Amino acid sequence: MIVTNELGRLALAGACCVAYGAICLIPWRHWRHRRANAGAVAAGGWIVAYASQTGIGEELAQQTAATLRLAGIAVRLCELSDLDAAALQGAERALFIASTYGEGDAPDGGASFAGKLMTRDLPLPRLHYAVLALGDSSYAHFCGFGRALDAWLAAQGAQPLFPRVDVDRGATADIAPWRQHLSHMAGTSDAPDWEAPAFTPWRLAARRLLNPGSAGAPVYHLELEPDGLADEEVPVGPAPREAAFTEAASVGSVSQSAKLRRSATGEPQGRESLQPPGRLPAWQSGDLVQVAPAAEPDRPREYSIASIPADGRLHLLVRLLRHADGSTGVASGWLCEQAGVGGLVPLRLRQHRRFRLEDNATQPLILIGNGSGIAGLRGHLRARVAAGQGRNWLLFGERNRAHDFHYGEELAAWQQEGLLARVDLAFSRDQPERLYVQDVLRQAGDELRAWINDGAAVYVCGSLEGMAGGVDRTLRDLLGDAAVDALASAGRYRRDVY
Ligand SMILES: Cc1cc2nc3c(=O)[nH]c(=O)nc-3n(C[C@H](O)[C@H](O)[C@H](O)COP(=O)(O)O)c2cc1C
């Protein structure tokens, strides 16, 4: 844009000053928030610290802090790894909410606490504490990290306020004792009930097999709309570029807007046409959904969202799990095969703060993933494309290019338009020796350093086993441990791995 008159130039200069001021205010507000939090503890407040990967523990920590604050108690609410030795030794009361990942390991937000503090002795004779441990009893190390944290605190001489509370798959009944202890300690017997997760019906509007002929398990692209949305007048979002739907909702349940969306398939869409549809609930790229399968409604499964609200529908990528006896996974079998297109799926949106763009929204992005991990990365790419941000570098791995290059055409189109600056692919079985995404990352060490120096953030989505560990080792080999740890604590290294 060229501004020719004096008034225009002045207005532009003023706007730039305001924007610059707003950017400068962000770190100051963070610092002020931290100082206020720390002050709460100095003034005899409580620490509520959480280590949560997908946000369930974080939500419970927020509810815990809210209950205490309702009773007039000052609270420092923070991630576990934000606690240092001095803060712990200075505190008299601390509540820990900790989930478990890997094989009994800490989630990312507790990893540095586990590595730096829990490996040493730290006398805590003043501290009174309680632990809410989140886990899943189908894992060998049920609530492993919460248990380890509890044992370490006790070994440091800290006094338990009440026995550790273990929660299996987020069960409300398991959380109840924690709430009761809390209300009792806070003296708030009238504390409001914590909201149970609300699932709402979403209509499965389309389903498409993404990898016909693949040597791996089938992967499906699913599109969902809140029930009732299809019958309402909704502004039309762009269709995904690859929308050769093999299944679609029966005509009776498809709205004009949905038909329009499909008829627009393949046509180039101006970015300015990306308007969030009216009644679609809000979510951000990086967020998750929980699906409650009809056969096991009490055991919801989580999936990364592969679209943004401006797309008009919620997209998921689901790999069909097949057991050795030939039966399919309860949730994936239902979503990929048994649920009819046009049928209803109980679904709940979940904020996944640890994997959102947040401050990285305007920075260069390095997106690394494999297999169905492309779902979470695609969500970010769609957000970046919508915002006209082209400094994106995707490193993606799968088995064979011919069958498993999910969303390949869409990615190629973004590359052509300058919205995807670089793509590195690792198709493990397309050459005699196996090649993985961490290998192509290692080959691009100089480029990686250049992007990081330019302020890039790294997002990793996909398999915990093999991929995430391999990528982490490669990043550490190329950048050094200190740099990777600094990226993680600055929110510039984020993972959604499973
Ligand atoms: C990849 C992966 C590994 C997990 N490993 C364990 C484990 O070893 N032990 C356990 O009790 N739970 C394990 N869980 C379950 C989580 O701890 C559980 O879902 C928890 O409620 C998540 O809470 P959060 O959202 O706060 O991270 C694992 C979950 C995932 C996705």
The ligand as an ORCA input file, in Angstrom:
! r2SCAN-3c Opt
* xyz 0 1
  C       1.201    -41.270     24.599
  C       0.533    -41.394     25.944
  C       1.195    -42.055     26.964
  C       0.596    -42.202     28.224
  N       1.265    -42.880     29.204
  C       0.652    -43.085     30.399
  C       1.293    -43.853     31.426
  O       2.415    -44.348     31.291
  N       0.631    -44.015     32.602
  C      -0.610    -43.480     32.836
  O      -1.160    -43.663     33.917
  N      -1.245    -42.735     31.878
  C      -0.646    -42.535     30.669
  N      -1.291    -41.797     29.702
  C      -2.630    -41.253     29.982
  C      -2.627    -39.776     30.438
  O      -1.854    -39.566     31.591
  C      -4.071    -39.401     30.739
  O      -4.786    -39.417     29.517
  C      -4.244    -38.069     31.431
  O      -5.597    -37.918     31.817
  C      -3.862    -36.899     30.528
  O      -3.952    -35.700     31.262
  P      -3.465    -34.276     30.652
  O      -4.460    -33.858     29.622
  O      -3.458    -33.350     31.816
  O      -2.109    -34.441     30.074
  C      -0.694    -41.647     28.465
  C      -1.355    -40.966     27.425
  C      -0.755    -40.840     26.172
  C      -1.494    -40.111     25.079
*
